[in-house]
Amino acid sequence: MKKSPVSGFNPFRKPTLKMNAAPRIRSEIVELPKPKIGDRVQVPNGFGTVVETSGDMFLIDLENQAANLWERLRSIKFQARP
């Protein structure tokens, strides 16, 4: 008795439909508004105020924490002023 290979033809398996990868969709680049010095923002570590800027990096003075933190623009969320 001959053993059939595991990856070979299996008459009991349903044929699968082979599809190409989905076409890439070009999206427009959206420019994020940059916070100014003194703006209140939210970062992953909490809330804070922008103290200094350098390119796409922003120095955040965190509230209720004795720390300043450099964050990139993409990780900063603006907070509405009351």
GUSE-797641 format. One record per atom (N, C-alpha, C): residue in one letter; residue number from 1; atom name; y, z, x. Coordinates in steps of 0.2 Angstrom, whole numbers. Each point is the difference from the previous one (the first is absolute). Example, Ala and Ser with C-alpha at 12.3 -4.5 7.8 and 13.67 -1.06 7.14 Angstrom:
% residues 2
NODE  A  1  N  -28  39  66
NODE  A  1  CA  6  0  -4
NODE  A  1  C  6  0  4
NODE  S  2  N  5  -4  -2
NODE  S  2  CA  6  1  4
NODE  S  2  C  5  3  -4
***
This chain:
% residues 82
NODE  M  1  N  -6  0  4
NODE  M  1  CA  6  0  -4
NODE  M  1  C  6  0  4
NODE  K  2  N  5  -5  -1
NODE  K  2  CA  6  0  4
NODE  K  2  C  5  4  -3
NODE  K  3  N  4  3  4
NODE  K  3  CA  6  4  -3
NODE  K  3  C  6  -5  0
NODE  S  4  N  4  1  -5
NODE  S  4  CA  6  -4  -1
NODE  S  4  C  6  4  3
NODE  P  5  N  4  -4  3
NODE  P  5  CA  6  4  3
NODE  P  5  C  4  3  -6
NODE  V  6  N  3  6  2
NODE  V  6  CA  4  3  -5
NODE  V  6  C  7  -4  -2
NODE  S  7  N  3  -3  4
NODE  S  7  CA  6  -4  -1
NODE  S  7  C  -2  -7  -3
NODE  G  8  N  -6  -2  -1
NODE  G  8  CA  -2  -7  -2
NODE  G  8  C  1  -1  -7
NODE  F  9  N  -2  -5  -3
NODE  F  9  CA  0  -2  -7
NODE  F  9  C  -4  5  -4
NODE  N  10  N  3  2  -5
NODE  N  10  CA  -3  4  -5
NODE  N  10  C  0  -3  -7
NODE  P  11  N  -5  -2  -3
NODE  P  11  CA  0  -4  -6
NODE  P  11  C  2  4  -6
NODE  F  12  N  0  7  1
NODE  F  12  CA  1  5  -6
NODE  F  12  C  8  2  0
NODE  R  13  N  3  -2  5
NODE  R  13  CA  7  2  0
NODE  R  13  C  5  -5  -3
NODE  K  14  N  5  2  -4
NODE  K  14  CA  4  -5  -3
NODE  K  14  C  5  -3  6
NODE  P  15  N  1  -6  -1
NODE  P  15  CA  5  -3  5
NODE  P  15  C  7  3  -1
NODE  T  16  N  3  1  5
NODE  T  16  CA  7  2  0
NODE  T  16  C  5  -5  1
NODE  L  17  N  6  0  -4
NODE  L  17  CA  5  -4  1
NODE  L  17  C  4  1  6
NODE  K  18  N  1  -4  4
NODE  K  18  CA  4  1  6
NODE  K  18  C  7  -3  -1
NODE  M  19  N  5  5  1
NODE  M  19  CA  7  -2  -1
NODE  M  19  C  4  1  6
NODE  N  20  N  5  -5  1
NODE  N  20  CA  5  1  5
NODE  N  20  C  4  6  0
NODE  A  21  N  3  2  5
NODE  A  21  CA  5  5  0
NODE  A  21  C  6  -2  -5
NODE  A  22  N  3  6  -3
NODE  A  22  CA  6  -2  -4
NODE  A  22  C  5  -3  4
NODE  P  23  N  4  -4  -3
NODE  P  23  CA  6  -3  4
NODE  P  23  C  5  5  1
NODE  R  24  N  3  0  6
NODE  R  24  CA  5  5  2
NODE  R  24  C  7  -2  -4
NODE  I  25  N  3  6  -3
NODE  I  25  CA  6  -1  -3
NODE  I  25  C  6  2  4
NODE  R  26  N  4  -5  1
NODE  R  26  CA  6  2  4
NODE  R  26  C  5  4  -5
NODE  S  27  N  2  6  3
NODE  S  27  CA  5  4  -4
NODE  S  27  C  6  0  4
NODE  E  28  N  5  1  -3
NODE  E  28  CA  7  0  3
NODE  E  28  C  1  7  4
NODE  I  29  N  3  0  5
NODE  I  29  CA  1  6  4
NODE  I  29  C  6  3  -3
NODE  V  30  N  -1  7  -2
NODE  V  30  CA  5  3  -4
NODE  V  30  C  3  5  5
NODE  E  31  N  7  0  1
NODE  E  31  CA  3  4  4
NODE  E  31  C  1  7  -3
NODE  L  32  N  -2  5  3
NODE  L  32  CA  1  7  -3
NODE  L  32  C  7  3  2
NODE  P  33  N  3  3  -5
NODE  P  33  CA  6  3  2
NODE  P  33  C  0  6  5
NODE  K  34  N  4  0  5
NODE  K  34  CA  0  5  5
NODE  K  34  C  4  6  -2
NODE  P  35  N  -3  6  1
NODE  P  35  CA  4  6  -2
NODE  P  35  C  6  1  6
NODE  K  36  N  5  3  -3
NODE  K  36  CA  6  1  5
NODE  K  36  C  -1  8  2
NODE  I  37  N  4  1  5
NODE  I  37  CA  0  7  2
NODE  I  37  C  3  5  -6
NODE  G  38  N  -4  5  -1
NODE  G  38  CA  2  5  -5
NODE  G  38  C  -4  -2  -7
NODE  D  39  N  -3  -5  0
NODE  D  39  CA  -4  -1  -6
NODE  D  39  C  -6  4  -1
NODE  R  40  N  -2  2  -6
NODE  R  40  CA  -6  5  -1
NODE  R  40  C  -6  -5  -1
NODE  V  41  N  -5  1  4
NODE  V  41  CA  -6  -4  -1
NODE  V  41  C  -6  4  0
NODE  Q  42  N  -6  -3  -2
NODE  Q  42  CA  -6  3  0
NODE  Q  42  C  -5  -4  5
NODE  V  43  N  -3  4  4
NODE  V  43  CA  -5  -2  5
NODE  V  43  C  -7  3  -1
NODE  P  44  N  -5  -2  3
NODE  P  44  CA  -7  3  -1
NODE  P  44  C  0  8  1
NODE  N  45  N  5  2  4
NODE  N  45  CA  0  7  2
NODE  N  45  C  4  4  -5
NODE  G  46  N  4  -3  -4
NODE  G  46  CA  4  4  -5
NODE  G  46  C  7  -4  -1
NODE  F  47  N  5  4  -2
NODE  F  47  CA  6  -2  -2
NODE  F  47  C  5  1  6
NODE  G  48  N  5  -4  1
NODE  G  48  CA  5  1  6
NODE  G  48  C  6  -4  -1
NODE  T  49  N  4  0  6
NODE  T  49  CA  6  -3  0
NODE  T  49  C  0  -5  6
NODE  V  50  N  3  -6  0
NODE  V  50  CA  0  -4  6
NODE  V  50  C  6  2  4
NODE  V  51  N  -2  1  7
NODE  V  51  CA  5  3  5
NODE  V  51  C  2  -6  4
NODE  E  52  N  -5  -4  2
NODE  E  52  CA  2  -5  5
NODE  E  52  C  -5  -6  -1
NODE  T  53  N  3  -6  2
NODE  T  53  CA  -4  -6  -1
NODE  T  53  C  -1  -4  7
NODE  S  54  N  -5  -3  1
NODE  S  54  CA  -1  -4  6
NODE  S  54  C  -5  -6  -2
NODE  G  55  N  3  -6  -1
NODE  G  55  CA  -4  -6  -2
NODE  G  55  C  -3  2  -7
NODE  D  56  N  -7  0  0
NODE  D  56  CA  -4  1  -7
NODE  D  56  C  -2  7  0
NODE  M  57  N  2  4  5
NODE  M  57  CA  -2  7  0
NODE  M  57  C  6  5  -2
NODE  F  58  N  -2  5  -4
NODE  F  58  CA  5  4  -3
NODE  F  58  C  -2  8  2
NODE  L  59  N  5  4  2
NODE  L  59  CA  -1  7  2
NODE  L  59  C  1  4  -7
NODE  I  60  N  -5  3  -2
NODE  I  60  CA  1  4  -6
NODE  I  60  C  0  7  1
NODE  D  61  N  5  4  -2
NODE  D  61  CA  0  7  0
NODE  D  61  C  -3  3  -6
NODE  L  62  N  -6  2  1
NODE  L  62  CA  -4  3  -6
NODE  L  62  C  2  6  -3
NODE  E  63  N  0  0  -7
NODE  E  63  CA  2  6  -3
NODE  E  63  C  -5  6  0
NODE  N  64  N  2  6  0
NODE  N  64  CA  -5  6  0
NODE  N  64  C  -5  -1  6
NODE  Q  65  N  2  -3  5
NODE  Q  65  CA  -4  -1  6
NODE  Q  65  C  4  0  6
NODE  A  66  N  -2  3  6
NODE  A  66  CA  4  0  6
NODE  A  66  C  -2  -6  4
NODE  A  67  N  1  -6  -3
NODE  A  67  CA  -3  -6  4
NODE  A  67  C  4  -6  -2
NODE  N  68  N  1  -4  5
NODE  N  68  CA  3  -7  -1
NODE  N  68  C  -5  -5  1
NODE  L  69  N  0  -5  -3
NODE  L  69  CA  -6  -5  0
NODE  L  69  C  2  -7  0
NODE  W  70  N  -2  -4  5
NODE  W  70  CA  1  -7  0
NODE  W  70  C  -5  -4  -5
NODE  E  71  N  3  -4  -4
NODE  E  71  CA  -4  -4  -5
NODE  E  71  C  2  -7  0
NODE  R  72  N  -5  -4  -2
NODE  R  72  CA  2  -7  0
NODE  R  72  C  3  -2  -8
NODE  L  73  N  3  -5  0
NODE  L  73  CA  3  -2  -7
NODE  L  73  C  -5  0  -5
NODE  R  74  N  -6  -3  1
NODE  R  74  CA  -5  -1  -5
NODE  R  74  C  -3  6  -3
NODE  S  75  N  1  6  4
NODE  S  75  CA  -3  6  -3
NODE  S  75  C  5  5  -3
NODE  I  76  N  6  -3  -1
NODE  I  76  CA  6  4  -3
NODE  I  76  C  1  -2  -7
NODE  K  77  N  1  5  -5
NODE  K  77  CA  1  -1  -7
NODE  K  77  C  7  3  -1
NODE  F  78  N  4  -4  -3
NODE  F  78  CA  7  3  -2
NODE  F  78  C  -1  5  -6
NODE  Q  79  N  4  5  0
NODE  Q  79  CA  1  5  -5
NODE  Q  79  C  6  -1  -4
NODE  A  80  N  0  0  -7
NODE  A  80  CA  6  -1  -4
NODE  A  80  C  4  7  1
NODE  R  81  N  7  -1  1
NODE  R  81  CA  4  6  1
NODE  R  81  C  2  2  -7
NODE  P  82  N  0  7  -1
NODE  P  82  CA  1  3  -7
NODE  P  82  C  7  0  -2
***
